Amino acid sequence: MPAPPAAKNAAVAKKGKDVYAGPSEIVEMPPTPMLDEDGKQLFDLEGKPMFNPVVKQQRDKKGHPLFDANGKPVFQTATELGFDAKGKKMRIKKVKEPRTTSIEISKGTLTVDGLIGKAALNYQIKDFRYLYLYAPWIGTVVVSYQAFPGGVEQPKAFDQHTLTVKVDEHQFQLYSEKIILSKKVESAFVSVDRQFKLDSKYPAMGYGKSLQAPYSWPGAKASPESKAYVKPPPVPPSLRQTLLLPACPDGQMRPAATSSNGAPQPCVAIAPKPAEGATPATDAAPATAPTAPETTSPPAATAPPPSDLW
């Protein structure tokens, strides 16, 4: 007669082989976005966002999901992976760090179409991926020393101390006192993003690891020459802004010449224009007031001459 199931389980328990009745599924954490040192999303060469590897729950020596004393899953860490499904210790594989290219721009100058757009540029880029050159009337120019989707090769762009790229009829040139990339002349790969605009009316420069906007624009380190404040020269008088003076009332005008202290002249009355053929009032003889006509009294009556008869 076969033994009952309870007797079988008891026999197995005596031999030390407990039957596992817990959960068998491994809990996985949702992937987290991969961020750069500034806390911004990283993108791959195809412009897709990058994510960190999925973090899984550890297994114990028997291959079962591992929980802590409070019944919460214990997840793998960078230094502890736990065991696999067969109870074998999982080893951490040593991954070689990808080769990086570092560049340094010292006392650099960015010119656009031959005009200086940015000066005293100082950058130390340990992991050089992309340079961003910006001009408001062009857009954002992405430059790399490696090929990337959408990038067009421009031969002989990196030439020791200078980086020169062309966009249509415009030219960007970056100069550095130190060699930018290599002692050899090398190509650059260039693309243009005409939609991305900065809140600036002047050219700008930055670097980062993203091929899509928004781009990162880290600030350059302070230049030793720029620590002290230098007062800029005064604006030439011909370039200074002047306010329009209010119009003079009717019958008045403002002299064109300015006063000795530079202040505008006040409005004065307009002298009347003399009639044709007449001399100015200042040269004419003074007019005399009209006199009343002379009156004569009637002659007095005379007595008749004496008569000889008397």
C-alpha positions in Angstrom: 0.0 0.0 0.0 1.6 3.3 -1.0 2.3 5.9 1.7 0.1 9.0 1.9 1.4 12.4 0.6 1.9 13.7 4.1 4.2 10.8 4.9 6.2 11.5 1.7 6.7 15.2 2.5 7.8 14.2 6.0 10.3 11.8 4.6 11.7 14.5 2.3 11.9 17.0 5.1 13.9 14.5 7.2 16.5 14.3 4.4 17.0 18.1 4.4 15.4 18.7 1.0 12.8 21.4 1.6 10.3 22.1 -1.1 10.4 25.8 -2.3 7.0 27.4 -2.4 7.9 31.1 -2.8 7.7 33.3 -5.9 9.8 32.3 -8.9 9.6 35.4 -11.1 12.5 37.9 -11.0 11.5 41.5 -10.4 13.0 44.0 -12.8 13.3 47.8 -12.3 12.2 50.0 -15.2 15.1 51.4 -17.3 16.4 54.8 -16.2 17.6 57.5 -18.7 21.3 57.9 -19.1 22.4 61.4 -18.1 25.6 63.3 -18.7 27.6 65.1 -16.0 25.3 68.1 -16.2 22.2 65.9 -15.6 20.9 66.1 -19.2 19.7 63.2 -21.4 22.3 61.5 -23.6 21.6 60.5 -27.2 23.3 57.9 -29.4 24.7 58.7 -32.8 21.3 58.1 -34.4 19.7 60.7 -32.1 17.8 58.1 -29.9 17.8 58.6 -26.1 20.1 56.3 -24.2 19.1 54.3 -21.1 21.0 52.5 -18.4 20.9 48.7 -18.3 17.8 47.1 -16.6 18.4 46.3 -12.9 17.3 42.8 -11.9 16.5 41.1 -8.6 19.3 38.9 -7.2 19.0 35.2 -6.8 20.1 33.2 -3.7 22.5 30.2 -3.7 19.6 27.9 -4.7 18.6 30.1 -7.7 15.5 31.5 -6.0 14.6 35.2 -6.0 16.3 36.9 -3.0 14.3 39.0 -0.5 15.4 40.9 2.5 14.1 40.5 6.1 11.2 42.8 5.3 10.2 40.8 2.3 11.4 43.4 -0.2 13.4 42.3 -3.4 17.2 42.7 -3.2 18.4 44.1 -6.5 21.7 43.7 -8.2 24.4 46.4 -7.7 27.5 47.3 -9.6 29.6 45.2 -7.2 27.1 42.4 -6.4 25.1 40.4 -9.0 24.1 37.4 -6.8 23.7 33.9 -8.3 22.2 32.6 -11.5 19.3 30.2 -11.9 21.5 27.2 -11.2 23.0 28.7 -8.0 26.3 29.6 -9.6 28.0 32.8 -8.4 27.8 35.6 -11.1 31.0 37.4 -11.8 31.3 41.0 -12.8 32.8 41.3 -16.2 35.5 43.9 -16.6 34.6 46.2 -19.4 37.2 48.4 -20.9 36.4 52.0 -20.8 35.8 53.4 -24.3 38.7 55.4 -25.8 38.1 59.1 -25.4 39.7 62.0 -27.2 40.5 65.1 -25.1 41.1 68.5 -26.6 42.0 71.9 -25.1 41.2 75.3 -26.5 43.4 78.0 -25.0 42.9 81.7 -25.5 40.7 80.9 -28.5 39.0 83.2 -30.9 35.8 82.4 -32.9 35.4 84.3 -36.1 32.3 84.3 -38.4 32.9 85.5 -41.9 36.2 87.1 -40.8 34.6 89.1 -38.0 35.5 88.2 -34.4 32.3 86.8 -32.7 33.9 85.4 -29.5 37.3 85.9 -27.8 39.2 84.6 -24.8 37.7 81.1 -25.2 39.2 78.5 -22.8 37.9 74.9 -22.8 39.2 71.6 -21.4 37.1 68.9 -23.0 38.1 65.4 -21.6 35.6 63.5 -23.8 35.3 65.4 -27.1 32.2 64.4 -29.1 30.7 67.4 -30.7 31.4 71.1 -30.9 28.5 73.6 -31.3 29.2 76.8 -33.2 26.2 79.2 -33.3 25.4 82.4 -35.2 22.0 83.9 -35.1 21.8 84.4 -38.9 22.9 80.8 -39.6 21.9 78.5 -36.8 23.7 75.8 -34.8 26.6 74.1 -36.6 27.5 70.6 -35.2 31.1 69.6 -35.7 32.9 66.3 -34.9 36.1 64.6 -35.9 34.1 61.3 -36.4 31.4 60.5 -38.9 27.8 60.7 -37.6 24.4 60.5 -39.3 23.7 63.6 -41.2 27.3 64.9 -41.0 29.0 66.0 -44.2 32.8 65.6 -44.4 34.9 68.7 -44.9 38.5 67.9 -45.7 41.4 69.7 -44.0 39.1 71.3 -41.4 41.3 70.6 -38.4 44.6 72.2 -39.1 46.6 72.2 -35.9 45.7 75.5 -34.3 42.6 76.2 -36.4 39.3 74.6 -37.1 37.6 76.0 -40.3 34.2 74.9 -41.5 31.9 76.3 -44.2 28.2 76.5 -44.3 26.8 77.8 -47.6 28.7 81.0 -48.2 29.5 81.5 -44.5 32.7 80.5 -42.8 33.4 79.6 -39.1 36.9 79.6 -37.9 38.1 78.7 -34.4 41.7 79.5 -33.4 43.6 78.3 -30.3 47.1 78.9 -29.1 47.4 75.2 -28.4 46.9 72.5 -31.0 43.2 71.7 -31.1 43.1 68.0 -32.2 46.3 66.8 -33.8 49.5 67.8 -35.4 48.1 66.3 -38.6 45.5 67.9 -40.9 42.3 66.0 -40.5 38.7 66.2 -41.8 35.7 67.3 -39.8 32.1 66.2 -40.1 29.5 69.0 -40.1 25.8 69.3 -39.9 23.6 72.4 -39.5 20.5 72.8 -37.3 18.8 76.0 -38.6 15.8 75.6 -36.2 17.6 75.8 -32.9 18.1 79.4 -31.7 19.8 80.8 -28.6 18.5 83.8 -26.8 21.5 85.8 -28.0 22.3 88.2 -30.8 25.9 87.3 -30.9 27.8 84.1 -31.9 28.4 81.5 -29.3 30.3 78.2 -28.8 29.7 75.1 -26.8 30.3 71.3 -26.7 28.5 68.2 -25.6 27.4 64.6 -26.4 24.1 65.2 -28.0 23.1 65.4 -31.7 19.7 66.8 -31.0 18.4 70.0 -29.4 18.5 71.2 -26.8 22.3 71.3 -26.9 24.5 71.8 -23.9 26.4 75.0 -23.7 28.8 74.7 -20.7 30.7 77.9 -19.8 34.4 78.2 -20.5 36.8 78.4 -17.6 38.0 81.9 -16.7 40.9 83.3 -18.6 43.8 84.6 -16.4 43.8 87.8 -18.5 40.1 88.4 -17.8 40.2 88.4 -14.0 40.9 92.1 -13.7 38.2 94.5 -14.8 39.1 96.6 -17.8 37.0 99.7 -18.5 36.0 99.8 -22.1 36.9 102.9 -24.2 34.2 105.6 -24.6 31.9 105.5 -27.5 32.9 107.9 -30.3 30.6 111.0 -30.5 29.6 110.1 -34.0 28.2 106.7 -32.8 26.4 108.0 -29.7 22.7 108.0 -29.6 21.1 111.5 -29.5 17.5 112.3 -28.6 15.4 114.4 -31.0 14.6 117.9 -29.6 11.0 119.1 -29.5 9.9 121.3 -32.3 9.9 125.1 -31.8 6.6 127.0 -31.6 5.3 128.8 -34.7 7.3 131.8 -35.6 10.4 130.5 -33.8 13.5 128.5 -34.8 16.5 126.8 -33.1 20.0 127.9 -34.3 22.1 125.1 -35.8 25.2 125.8 -33.8 25.4 124.4 -30.3 26.5 126.4 -27.2 30.0 126.3 -25.8 29.0 123.6 -23.2 27.4 121.4 -25.9 23.8 122.1 -24.9 21.3 122.8 -27.6 20.4 126.4 -28.4 17.0 127.7 -27.2 14.3 128.6 -29.7 14.4 132.3 -30.9 11.9 134.4 -32.8 12.3 134.4 -36.6 13.1 137.9 -38.0 10.6 139.1 -40.6 11.8 139.1 -44.2 12.3 142.6 -45.6 10.3 143.6 -48.8 12.1 143.6 -52.1 14.0 146.8 -52.9 13.9 147.9 -49.3 16.9 148.2 -47.2 17.1 146.4 -43.8 15.7 148.4 -40.9 19.1 148.7 -39.3 20.6 150.6 -42.3 17.6 153.0 -43.0 17.5 156.5 -41.7 15.3 156.9 -38.6 11.9 158.1 -39.5 10.7 161.5 -38.2 7.4 162.0 -36.7 5.0 164.1 -38.9 4.5 167.7 -37.8 1.2 169.6 -37.7 0.7 172.1 -40.6 1.5 175.7 -39.7 -1.5 178.1 -39.3 -1.3 181.9 -39.9 -3.6 184.3 -38.3 -5.5 186.7 -40.5 -3.9 190.1 -41.1 -5.0 192.8 -38.6 -7.3 195.6 -39.8 -5.4 198.9 -40.6 -6.8 202.3 -40.1 -7.6 204.4 -43.2 -4.9 207.0 -44.1 -5.5 210.5 -42.8 -7.4 212.8 -45.1 -5.8 216.0 -46.3 -9.0 217.7 -45.5 -8.6 217.4 -41.9 
